[in-house]
């Protein structure tokens, strides 16, 4: 078994509001990290004062992104693609390990796939 935790369909569905909230937070953190203006200001001012507000924004973005990814790992929920919001929940089906697959914008978890099949191998539940 690859995963220490396995979700029933009901448990995975109960986690979806948390997943949606965390995806939004992670995207926000990433935006702070990649903001060109903040990075330019940071590069100009970092030698003298640590980057000031721009340095703090970029640093906080990094820490928030790191913490958000760690939360997914702690719950053994696999974040595949932050841009698309692609998430897999480890589960068991007929005695073997699978993923319940969800992508941001879908109203419910309606697909599953084998561990190595990926998004292209999704099948209806």
Z-matrix of the N, CA and C atoms (Angstrom, degrees):
N
C 1 1.455
C 2 1.530 1 109.37
N 3 1.315 2 114.95 1 132.06
C 4 1.468 3 120.25 2 178.91
C 5 1.521 4 112.73 3 -80.13
N 6 1.333 5 116.30 4 -28.19
C 7 1.460 6 119.75 5 -172.60
C 8 1.516 7 111.01 6 -116.76
N 9 1.321 8 115.08 7 145.95
C 10 1.461 9 121.18 8 179.38
C 11 1.522 10 111.41 9 -82.82
N 12 1.323 11 115.74 10 -22.11
C 13 1.464 12 120.83 11 -177.92
C 14 1.521 13 109.53 12 -123.39
N 15 1.311 14 115.55 13 144.16
C 16 1.459 15 122.01 14 177.08
C 17 1.521 16 108.67 15 -131.62
N 18 1.324 17 115.74 16 133.18
C 19 1.457 18 122.71 17 -176.90
C 20 1.524 19 110.41 18 -98.96
N 21 1.316 20 115.40 19 137.52
C 22 1.454 21 118.96 20 166.44
C 23 1.532 22 105.79 21 -75.49
N 24 1.310 23 117.05 22 165.91
C 25 1.454 24 120.49 23 177.57
C 26 1.529 25 110.31 24 -59.51
N 27 1.307 26 117.23 25 -41.06
C 28 1.459 27 121.61 26 -179.81
C 29 1.525 28 111.07 27 -64.07
N 30 1.329 29 117.71 28 -43.37
C 31 1.467 30 121.08 29 178.64
C 32 1.525 31 111.31 30 -63.67
N 33 1.317 32 116.77 31 -41.75
C 34 1.464 33 120.70 32 178.73
C 35 1.528 34 110.17 33 -63.68
N 36 1.319 35 116.34 34 -43.03
C 37 1.468 36 120.10 35 178.32
C 38 1.527 37 111.36 36 -61.51
N 39 1.317 38 116.81 37 -39.07
C 40 1.468 39 120.63 38 178.58
C 41 1.527 40 111.48 39 -64.42
N 42 1.312 41 118.52 40 -26.95
C 43 1.461 42 123.90 41 -179.54
C 44 1.530 43 113.43 42 -81.94
N 45 1.336 44 117.70 43 -15.10
C 46 1.472 45 120.02 44 -174.71
C 47 1.534 46 114.01 45 -56.87
N 48 1.329 47 121.02 46 -43.44
C 49 1.465 48 118.43 47 177.31
C 50 1.534 49 112.20 48 -59.12
N 51 1.323 50 117.51 49 -40.53
C 52 1.464 51 121.43 50 176.62
C 53 1.524 52 109.91 51 -62.74
N 54 1.328 53 117.69 52 -45.03
C 55 1.461 54 121.80 53 -179.78
C 56 1.525 55 110.19 54 -59.94
N 57 1.320 56 117.83 55 -46.03
C 58 1.463 57 121.11 56 -179.50
C 59 1.529 58 111.14 57 -62.06
N 60 1.318 59 116.63 58 -41.24
C 61 1.461 60 121.26 59 178.04
C 62 1.529 61 110.93 60 -64.02
N 63 1.316 62 116.59 61 -44.66
C 64 1.470 63 120.54 62 -179.25
C 65 1.525 64 111.43 63 -67.58
N 66 1.331 65 118.36 64 -36.64
C 67 1.461 66 120.39 65 176.99
C 68 1.529 67 110.08 66 -60.49
N 69 1.324 68 116.69 67 -44.37
C 70 1.465 69 120.61 68 178.92
C 71 1.531 70 110.60 69 -61.82
N 72 1.328 71 116.95 70 -42.67
C 73 1.466 72 120.82 71 179.87
C 74 1.534 73 111.37 72 -65.73
N 75 1.317 74 116.41 73 -40.99
C 76 1.467 75 120.16 74 178.89
C 77 1.526 76 111.56 75 -66.18
N 78 1.308 77 116.65 76 -39.59
C 79 1.468 78 119.84 77 178.13
C 80 1.525 79 110.67 78 -65.04
N 81 1.313 80 116.72 79 -39.69
C 82 1.463 81 121.02 80 177.17
C 83 1.527 82 111.10 81 -63.32
N 84 1.329 83 116.20 82 -44.02
C 85 1.469 84 120.58 83 178.42
C 86 1.522 85 110.98 84 -61.96
N 87 1.319 86 116.27 85 -41.35
C 88 1.463 87 120.21 86 179.59
C 89 1.528 88 110.93 87 -64.59
N 90 1.323 89 117.11 88 -38.70
C 91 1.464 90 120.80 89 177.93
C 92 1.523 91 110.93 90 -61.34
N 93 1.331 92 116.98 91 -40.19
C 94 1.466 93 119.85 92 177.67
C 95 1.520 94 111.13 93 -65.25
N 96 1.319 95 115.92 94 -35.09
C 97 1.471 96 120.32 95 178.92
C 98 1.521 97 112.56 96 -69.28
N 99 1.303 98 116.68 97 -34.82
C 100 1.459 99 120.37 98 -172.85
C 101 1.522 100 113.01 99 -102.43
N 102 1.331 101 118.22 100 3.48
C 103 1.456 102 121.28 101 179.43
C 104 1.531 103 109.89 102 -60.87
N 105 1.325 104 116.30 103 116.43
C 106 1.469 105 121.48 104 -175.92
C 107 1.523 106 112.39 105 -61.88
N 108 1.328 107 116.83 106 -41.22
C 109 1.459 108 119.86 107 179.78
C 110 1.515 109 112.42 108 -62.20
N 111 1.327 110 116.12 109 -45.22
C 112 1.469 111 120.36 110 179.40
C 113 1.519 112 110.69 111 -64.83
N 114 1.326 113 116.78 112 -39.91
C 115 1.470 114 120.15 113 -179.75
C 116 1.530 115 110.64 114 -67.54
N 117 1.327 116 117.57 115 -38.96
C 118 1.466 117 120.20 116 178.91
C 119 1.525 118 110.33 117 -65.82
N 120 1.337 119 116.27 118 -45.89
C 121 1.461 120 120.43 119 178.19
C 122 1.522 121 110.63 120 -61.40
N 123 1.307 122 115.75 121 -41.51
C 124 1.462 123 120.67 122 178.65
C 125 1.520 124 110.44 123 -60.20
N 126 1.310 125 117.00 124 -46.02
C 127 1.466 126 120.59 125 179.99
C 128 1.512 127 112.94 126 -62.28
N 129 1.319 128 116.99 127 -35.26
C 130 1.464 129 121.38 128 -179.47
C 131 1.517 130 112.63 129 -75.86
N 132 1.328 131 117.03 130 -36.31
C 133 1.465 132 119.17 131 -171.95
C 134 1.518 133 114.42 132 -105.06
N 135 1.297 134 118.54 133 -12.67
C 136 1.465 135 120.71 134 -175.87
C 137 1.516 136 114.37 135 -57.95
N 138 1.340 137 120.37 136 -40.70
C 139 1.455 138 118.21 137 -178.20
C 140 1.523 139 113.95 138 -59.74
N 141 1.337 140 117.42 139 -29.90
C 142 1.451 141 119.49 140 -176.26
C 143 1.504 142 115.37 141 -94.06
N 144 1.338 143 117.39 142 -32.40
C 145 1.463 144 117.01 143 -173.08
C 146 1.521 145 114.40 144 -143.03
N 147 1.310 146 118.09 145 16.05
C 148 1.462 147 120.81 146 179.44
C 149 1.504 148 114.14 147 81.03
N 150 1.324 149 116.64 148 4.28
C 151 1.455 150 120.04 149 175.69
C 152 1.506 151 114.71 150 102.14
N 153 1.331 152 118.32 151 -7.88
C 154 1.458 153 120.61 152 178.34
C 155 1.520 154 112.72 153 55.74
N 156 1.330 155 115.54 154 -140.95
C 157 1.465 156 121.66 155 -177.79
C 158 1.533 157 111.39 156 -62.23
N 159 1.334 158 116.73 157 -40.92
C 160 1.466 159 119.64 158 179.52
C 161 1.526 160 110.93 159 -61.86
N 162 1.324 161 116.08 160 -41.96
C 163 1.460 162 119.93 161 178.43
C 164 1.510 163 112.17 162 -63.72
N 165 1.310 164 115.45 163 -39.15
C 166 1.462 165 120.21 164 178.66
C 167 1.531 166 110.18 165 -66.31
N 168 1.335 167 117.68 166 -43.48
C 169 1.470 168 121.12 167 179.38
C 170 1.527 169 111.34 168 -60.55
N 171 1.321 170 116.54 169 -46.85
C 172 1.463 171 120.10 170 -179.84
C 173 1.523 172 110.20 171 -65.83
N 174 1.317 173 116.97 172 -43.52
C 175 1.465 174 120.68 173 179.15
C 176 1.518 175 112.38 174 -62.57
N 177 1.329 176 116.60 175 -43.17
C 178 1.462 177 120.21 176 178.44
C 179 1.525 178 110.70 177 -66.16
N 180 1.318 179 116.75 178 -38.07
C 181 1.467 180 120.12 179 176.58
C 182 1.515 181 111.05 180 -59.80
N 183 1.334 182 115.88 181 -43.70
C 184 1.463 183 119.93 182 178.43
C 185 1.521 184 111.20 183 -62.44
N 186 1.319 185 116.78 184 -46.84
C 187 1.469 186 120.05 185 -178.64
C 188 1.528 187 111.60 186 -64.70
N 189 1.336 188 116.91 187 -40.15
C 190 1.461 189 120.26 188 178.63
C 191 1.528 190 111.05 189 -65.23
N 192 1.321 191 116.75 190 -40.65
C 193 1.460 192 120.61 191 178.30
C 194 1.528 193 110.41 192 -63.86
N 195 1.308 194 115.41 193 -45.68
C 196 1.468 195 120.65 194 179.34
C 197 1.536 196 110.93 195 -61.20
N 198 1.323 197 117.05 196 -43.97
C 199 1.469 198 120.77 197 -179.19
C 200 1.528 199 111.22 198 -66.97
N 201 1.318 200 117.17 199 -39.19
C 202 1.463 201 120.60 200 179.65
C 203 1.516 202 112.56 201 -64.63
N 204 1.316 203 116.39 202 -41.98
C 205 1.466 204 120.18 203 177.49
C 206 1.527 205 109.71 204 -64.40
N 207 1.322 206 116.48 205 -39.68
C 208 1.467 207 120.50 206 178.66
C 209 1.525 208 111.60 207 -62.89
N 210 1.334 209 117.52 208 -35.39
C 211 1.466 210 120.22 209 178.12
C 212 1.529 211 110.86 210 -62.89
N 213 1.331 212 117.15 211 -42.35
C 214 1.466 213 119.96 212 176.53
C 215 1.529 214 109.77 213 -61.00
N 216 1.323 215 116.81 214 -44.53
C 217 1.465 216 120.81 215 -179.15
C 218 1.520 217 111.63 216 -63.33
N 219 1.326 218 117.06 217 -40.69
C 220 1.470 219 120.68 218 179.84
C 221 1.527 220 111.41 219 -61.01
N 222 1.317 221 116.59 220 -36.13
C 223 1.463 222 121.32 221 -179.44
C 224 1.519 223 112.19 222 -88.18
N 225 1.328 224 116.92 223 -0.48
C 226 1.464 225 123.36 224 -178.76
C 227 1.529 226 111.21 225 57.90
N 228 1.341 227 114.67 226 39.82
C 229 1.460 228 122.20 227 172.69
C 230 1.524 229 105.49 228 -105.35
N 231 1.327 230 116.82 229 130.95
C 232 1.462 231 120.83 230 -173.05
C 233 1.522 232 109.66 231 -95.04
N 234 1.324 233 115.60 232 114.55
C 235 1.462 234 121.78 233 174.96
C 236 1.519 235 107.40 234 -89.19
N 237 1.313 236 116.15 235 108.73
C 238 1.470 237 121.49 236 -175.77
C 239 1.517 238 112.97 237 -87.35
N 240 1.330 239 117.00 238 -40.98
C 241 1.461 240 120.83 239 -172.94
C 242 1.523 241 108.48 240 -151.73
N 243 1.311 242 116.38 241 109.64
C 244 1.460 243 120.67 242 -178.27
C 245 1.525 244 111.13 243 -66.71
N 246 1.317 245 118.08 244 -40.41
C 247 1.465 246 120.39 245 -179.02
C 248 1.525 247 111.51 246 -59.40
N 249 1.291 248 116.89 247 -47.86
C 250 1.469 249 121.63 248 -178.63
C 251 1.527 250 112.06 249 -83.85
N 252 1.318 251 117.35 250 -19.17
C 253 1.455 252 120.54 251 -175.94
C 254 1.508 253 111.89 252 74.40
N 255 1.327 254 116.39 253 37.43
C 256 1.461 255 122.30 254 -177.72
C 257 1.527 256 109.41 255 -87.67
N 258 1.346 257 114.38 256 122.20
C 259 1.465 258 121.23 257 -174.38
C 260 1.525 259 109.30 258 -133.97
N 261 1.343 260 115.43 259 139.68
C 262 1.469 261 121.95 260 175.43
C 263 1.525 262 109.59 261 -119.23
N 264 1.325 263 114.80 262 136.06
C 265 1.456 264 122.24 263 174.42
C 266 1.523 265 108.21 264 -107.81
N 267 1.325 266 119.10 265 118.31
C 268 1.469 267 119.45 266 175.93
C 269 1.525 268 110.09 267 -59.69
N 270 1.311 269 115.48 268 138.63
C 271 1.459 270 121.04 269 -178.71
C 272 1.519 271 108.75 270 -149.96
N 273 1.303 272 116.17 271 175.81
C 274 1.466 273 121.94 272 175.65
C 275 1.516 274 108.88 273 -120.06
N 276 1.327 275 115.16 274 137.86
C 277 1.468 276 121.59 275 177.37
C 278 1.520 277 107.26 276 -139.19
N 279 1.309 278 115.83 277 121.71
C 280 1.465 279 121.61 278 -178.64
C 281 1.523 280 111.81 279 50.70
N 282 1.334 281 115.26 280 38.95
C 283 1.457 282 120.44 281 174.58
C 284 1.515 283 116.52 282 83.37
N 285 1.337 284 118.19 283 0.62
C 286 1.461 285 117.47 284 176.48
C 287 1.529 286 110.49 285 -127.62
N 288 1.302 287 114.17 286 157.97
C 289 1.452 288 122.28 287 -172.96
C 290 1.533 289 111.30 288 -75.58
N 291 1.334 290 115.06 289 133.86
C 292 1.469 291 122.82 290 178.09
C 293 1.531 292 107.74 291 -138.34
N 294 1.328 293 115.91 292 -179.13
C 295 1.456 294 121.34 293 171.12
C 296 1.520 295 109.50 294 -119.50
N 297 1.325 296 115.72 295 133.67
C 298 1.449 297 121.99 296 164.96
C 299 1.517 298 104.96 297 -84.00
N 300 1.313 299 116.91 298 124.21
C 301 1.458 300 121.78 299 -168.31
C 302 1.522 301 110.81 300 -110.64
N 303 1.329 302 116.02 301 132.89
C 304 1.464 303 122.26 302 178.35
C 305 1.514 304 108.93 303 -139.27
N 306 1.327 305 116.43 304 144.40
C 307 1.456 306 121.91 305 176.00
C 308 1.524 307 108.40 306 -129.16
N 309 1.317 308 115.85 307 139.43
C 310 1.450 309 122.14 308 -178.32
C 311 1.530 310 110.41 309 -50.14
N 312 1.314 311 115.43 310 131.08
C 313 1.458 312 121.16 311 -177.64
C 314 1.517 313 112.49 312 107.73
N 315 1.322 314 116.87 313 -22.62
C 316 1.464 315 119.64 314 175.43
C 317 1.521 316 107.74 315 -78.11
N 318 1.330 317 116.24 316 141.87
C 319 1.461 318 120.15 317 -176.51
C 320 1.522 319 113.26 318 -78.35
N 321 1.335 320 116.67 319 -17.48
C 322 1.458 321 120.42 320 -175.70
C 323 1.536 322 108.56 321 -156.98
N 324 1.314 323 115.52 322 168.56
C 325 1.465 324 121.04 323 173.14
C 326 1.523 325 106.49 324 -85.34
N 327 1.306 326 116.31 325 112.64
C 328 1.460 327 120.57 326 -175.84
C 329 1.524 328 112.77 327 -127.21
N 330 1.346 329 117.60 328 4.69
C 331 1.455 330 120.65 329 -176.17
C 332 1.523 331 111.22 330 -135.04
N 333 1.317 332 114.76 331 159.06
C 334 1.462 333 122.79 332 174.64
C 335 1.519 334 107.52 333 -142.36
N 336 1.334 335 115.63 334 164.00
C 337 1.467 336 120.03 335 173.31
C 338 1.519 337 109.63 336 -155.85
N 339 1.319 338 114.67 337 159.42
C 340 1.464 339 121.23 338 175.97
C 341 1.528 340 108.73 339 -63.24
N 342 1.316 341 116.95 340 159.77
C 343 1.453 342 120.94 341 -176.51
C 344 1.524 343 113.01 342 -57.18
N 345 1.298 344 117.49 343 -39.18
C 346 1.462 345 120.31 344 -176.11
C 347 1.529 346 113.66 345 -101.72
N 348 1.337 347 117.83 346 6.32
C 349 1.457 348 120.61 347 -176.08
C 350 1.518 349 112.32 348 -82.51
N 351 1.313 350 117.13 349 -32.52
C 352 1.448 351 120.44 350 -178.58
C 353 1.516 352 113.43 351 72.58
N 354 1.334 353 114.52 352 -174.99
C 355 1.460 354 121.98 353 -176.15
C 356 1.526 355 111.71 354 -56.89
N 357 1.311 356 117.30 355 -38.74
C 358 1.462 357 121.04 356 -178.57
C 359 1.531 358 112.64 357 -64.09
N 360 1.326 359 116.35 358 -21.69
C 361 1.462 360 120.42 359 -179.31
C 362 1.514 361 114.14 360 -95.67
N 363 1.333 362 117.13 361 14.29
C 364 1.467 363 120.06 362 -179.20
C 365 1.525 364 111.21 363 -62.19
N 366 1.333 365 113.00 364 140.41
C 367 1.470 366 121.37 365 177.28
C 368 1.526 367 108.40 366 -129.39
N 369 1.311 368 117.36 367 147.57
C 370 1.473 369 119.35 368 176.56
C 371 1.520 370 110.74 369 -63.40
N 372 1.326 371 116.01 370 145.47
C 373 1.473 372 120.70 371 176.55
C 374 1.516 373 110.96 372 -66.45
